[in-house]
């Protein structure tokens, strides 16, 4: 079954489209078309991504006025940034709005991007929202060395967003991560970007 955010995105991109969901072990279809943005398309997007983003933006709510946005992963367990609380504190002093994307609906996340001038976040699904940013906006992606990829950069390029990657050593000893984070389900590894160096990289993007 579709999740709430999937339903919301479909409604924004294709208004008036009727969606029927079937809760059944087997559904017989005369004809079917299957489409996905995952696998190879995720890493090599084309103009379709910009087209869909434009359709969503045309019907998304007004912006929330946040010019500087940090997409926090403090509620996530898979990849834990050690010292993220201190990083967020420093960003708040620089006028950043700290956001946990998983607590927002799809339309709210899109609206958050409308007024942004710079978005900072560690590698993860929340950075997919970069496709809803205005052209020329800067995105700083914090990439652990053992988890680098180019899909955010590729998506940003399709919509004219200025992507900047900050790669830091990773992993660090798991014991450096908060105890609660280590015992959350799904914990993979921890990493500790050097705070002063990372802040200097962000400051250069402001």
C-alpha positions as CSV (number, residue, x, y, z in Angstrom):
1,X,0.0,0.0,0.0
2,X,1.1,3.6,-0.6
3,X,2.5,5.6,2.3
4,X,1.0,9.0,3.1
5,X,3.9,10.9,1.6
6,X,3.7,8.8,-1.6
7,X,0.0,9.6,-1.9
8,X,0.8,13.3,-1.3
9,X,3.5,13.4,-4.0
10,X,1.2,11.7,-6.6
11,X,-1.5,14.2,-5.9
12,X,0.9,17.1,-6.3
13,X,2.5,15.7,-9.5
14,X,-0.7,14.4,-11.1
15,X,-3.8,16.3,-9.9
16,X,-7.1,14.6,-10.6
17,X,-5.5,11.2,-11.2
18,X,-7.6,8.4,-9.7
19,X,-5.5,6.0,-7.5
20,X,-7.0,2.7,-6.5
21,X,-5.2,0.5,-4.0
22,X,-5.9,-3.2,-3.5
23,X,-5.1,-5.1,-0.3
24,X,-5.0,-8.6,-1.8
25,X,-2.4,-11.4,-2.1
26,X,-3.0,-11.6,-5.9
27,X,-4.3,-9.0,-8.3
28,X,-4.9,-9.9,-11.9
29,X,-4.3,-7.2,-14.5
30,X,-4.9,-7.1,-18.2
31,X,-2.0,-4.6,-18.7
32,X,0.6,-3.0,-16.4
33,X,3.3,-0.4,-16.6
34,X,5.9,-0.3,-13.9
35,X,8.1,2.8,-13.2
36,X,10.8,3.4,-10.6
37,X,13.4,6.1,-9.9
38,X,15.6,3.6,-8.0
39,X,18.6,1.5,-9.1
40,X,20.5,3.0,-12.1
41,X,18.1,5.8,-12.8
42,X,18.8,7.2,-9.3
43,X,22.5,7.6,-10.1
44,X,22.0,8.7,-13.7
45,X,18.9,10.9,-13.8
46,X,17.7,12.7,-16.9
47,X,15.3,15.5,-17.7
48,X,12.3,13.6,-16.5
49,X,13.4,14.4,-12.9
50,X,13.3,18.1,-13.5
51,X,9.9,17.7,-15.2
52,X,8.4,15.9,-12.3
53,X,9.9,18.3,-9.8
54,X,8.4,21.2,-11.7
55,X,4.9,19.5,-11.7
56,X,5.2,19.1,-7.9
57,X,6.3,22.6,-7.3
58,X,3.5,24.0,-9.4
59,X,1.0,22.7,-6.8
60,X,3.0,22.7,-3.6
61,X,2.2,25.1,-0.7
62,X,4.0,28.4,-0.3
63,X,7.5,28.5,1.3
64,X,8.2,28.6,5.0
65,X,10.7,31.5,4.8
66,X,13.7,29.5,5.9
67,X,16.8,30.8,4.0
68,X,19.3,28.4,5.5
69,X,18.3,24.8,6.2
70,X,20.1,21.9,7.9
71,X,18.6,18.4,7.3
72,X,19.4,16.7,10.6
73,X,19.9,12.9,10.9
74,X,20.0,12.8,14.7
75,X,16.9,10.6,14.7
76,X,18.5,8.1,12.3
77,X,20.5,5.1,13.3
78,X,22.1,3.7,10.2
79,X,24.9,6.3,9.8
80,X,25.6,8.3,12.9
81,X,27.4,11.6,12.8
82,X,29.3,12.0,16.1
83,X,29.2,15.6,17.3
84,X,26.1,16.4,15.2
85,X,24.5,18.3,18.2
86,X,27.5,20.6,18.4
87,X,27.4,21.1,14.6
88,X,23.7,22.0,14.8
89,X,24.3,24.5,17.6
90,X,27.0,26.2,15.5
91,X,24.6,26.3,12.4
92,X,21.8,27.7,14.5
93,X,24.1,30.6,15.4
94,X,24.6,31.1,11.7
95,X,20.8,31.4,11.1
96,X,20.1,27.9,10.1
97,X,16.7,26.2,10.6
98,X,17.3,22.6,11.9
99,X,14.8,20.2,10.3
100,X,14.2,16.4,10.7
101,X,12.6,15.6,7.4
102,X,11.0,12.4,8.6
103,X,8.7,14.5,10.8
104,X,7.3,16.5,7.9
105,X,4.8,15.5,5.3
106,X,5.8,15.5,1.6
107,X,4.2,18.9,0.8
108,X,5.8,20.4,3.9
109,X,9.3,19.2,2.8
110,X,8.8,20.7,-0.7
111,X,7.6,24.0,0.8
112,X,10.7,24.1,3.0
113,X,12.9,24.1,-0.1
114,X,11.1,27.0,-1.8
115,X,12.8,29.9,0.0
116,X,16.1,28.2,0.8
117,X,19.4,29.8,-0.3
118,X,21.6,27.1,1.1
119,X,20.9,23.6,2.3
120,X,23.3,21.4,4.3
121,X,22.9,17.7,5.1
122,X,24.7,14.4,5.4
123,X,24.2,11.8,2.6
124,X,20.8,10.4,2.8
125,X,17.3,10.3,1.4
126,X,16.4,13.8,2.8
127,X,18.7,15.4,0.2
128,X,16.4,14.2,-2.6
129,X,14.5,17.4,-1.7
130,X,17.3,19.3,-3.5
131,X,15.3,18.8,-6.8
132,X,12.7,21.3,-5.4
133,X,15.2,24.1,-4.8
134,X,15.4,27.2,-6.9
135,X,18.1,27.4,-9.5
136,X,21.5,28.5,-8.2
137,X,20.8,27.5,-4.6
138,X,23.8,25.8,-2.9
139,X,23.7,22.3,-1.4
140,X,26.4,21.1,0.9
141,X,26.4,17.3,1.2
142,X,28.5,15.8,4.0
143,X,29.8,12.5,2.7
144,X,31.4,9.8,5.0
145,X,34.4,8.4,3.1
146,X,33.0,4.8,3.1
147,X,29.6,6.0,1.9
148,X,30.2,8.3,-1.0
149,X,27.9,8.5,-4.1
150,X,27.0,10.9,-6.8
151,X,23.2,10.7,-7.0
152,X,22.6,14.0,-5.1
153,X,25.1,15.8,-7.3
154,X,23.5,14.3,-10.4
155,X,20.0,15.3,-9.3
156,X,21.1,18.8,-8.4
157,X,22.7,19.2,-11.8
158,X,19.3,18.4,-13.5
159,X,17.6,21.3,-11.8
160,X,20.4,23.9,-11.8
161,X,21.4,23.6,-8.1
162,X,25.0,24.2,-7.0
163,X,26.2,21.0,-5.3
164,X,29.3,21.0,-3.0
165,X,30.5,17.8,-1.4
166,X,32.4,17.6,1.9
167,X,34.1,14.2,2.3
168,X,35.3,13.2,5.8
169,X,37.2,10.3,7.2
170,X,34.9,7.3,8.1
171,X,34.2,5.2,9.9
172,X,35.3,6.1,13.4
173,X,35.2,3.6,16.4
174,X,31.6,2.7,17.1
175,X,32.2,3.4,20.8
176,X,32.4,7.2,20.0
177,X,28.7,7.2,18.9
178,X,26.1,7.9,21.6
179,X,25.1,4.7,23.4
180,X,21.4,5.1,22.4
181,X,22.4,5.5,18.7
182,X,24.5,2.3,18.8
183,X,21.6,0.3,20.2
184,X,19.0,1.5,17.8
185,X,17.9,-1.0,15.2
186,X,19.8,-0.6,11.9
187,X,23.0,1.0,13.2
188,X,25.8,0.6,10.6
189,X,28.6,2.9,11.5
190,X,29.7,6.2,13.0
191,X,31.8,9.0,11.6
192,X,33.2,12.2,13.1
193,X,33.8,15.1,10.7
194,X,36.3,17.7,12.2
195,X,33.9,20.4,13.4
196,X,36.0,23.5,12.6
197,X,37.0,22.3,9.2
198,X,33.4,21.4,8.3
199,X,32.1,24.7,9.5
200,X,34.8,26.5,7.4
201,X,33.5,24.5,4.4
202,X,29.9,25.6,5.1
203,X,30.9,29.2,5.7
204,X,32.5,29.3,2.3
205,X,29.1,28.2,0.8
206,X,27.1,31.0,2.5
